[in-house]
Each structure stands twice: as C-alpha cells, then as structure tokens.
C-alpha cells in the first residue's frame, strides 16, 4: 500500500480516492461508535472534525506532495466547513424525508461530494501561499 501511495506515477486522483477510503473507514467507524452515546448529528460533527485533520495531512503529503504549513492548515477546513453544511442538510433530508437509516445517510452524502472535494483540495493545497 505504501508503495502505491508514494509512487508519483500513480494518478493523483487515485491517491485521493485511496486516502479518502482510509479516512472514510476511520471516520465512519468513529461515527458508528459515537452513535451509541451521542445523537447522530453530534457524532457526525466529531468524526468529521477528526477526519479533516487526517485529510489535510494525507492530501498535502501523499496526494499533492506539498509541504505542511500553518497557512494551508488554517484555510484547509474551509473546504470541509462548506461540505459539512451541505452534508448535514443532506443527511437530515435522507434520514427524515427519505427514511434512509442514519448509519447509511453519511455514506450516500460522501459519494455525492467526492468530485467537489477533490477540486477544492487541489486548489487549496497547490496554490502558492505567501508564508
């Protein structure tokens, strides 16, 4: 796996999807665990927030090969704040209006936002910053 992720010949979008898969497994497992003790929206917020930190590190270092920086880290969550707002509404709609189980709704929402998230990551992590 390390060989695949560090190989510059592997397309960036594929590394992004692999990292997203790893992050999804981590955050979804955390979400399911937190559902035992917290309301599902609170569980989602906590799991989502920890996923942002992992995502920043993974996408900066493995996907886009850019150095970690405080400037990028401070702007990086904006991608996910936007996505979170739309995702939270989407999850609510899926659960309340379409009667989709609260454990499945975040996965459906995730798939819907993959392309947007990739391009926002690419922009934030590859734009030149004055640091």
Secondary structure, 3 states (H helix, E strand, C coil): CHHHHHCCCCCHHHHHHHHHHHHHHHHHHHHHHHCCCCCHHHHHHHHHHHHHHHHHHHHHHHHCCCCCCHHHHHHHHHHHHHHHHHHHHHHHHHHHCCCCCHHHHHHHHHHHHHHHHHHHHHHHHHCCCCC
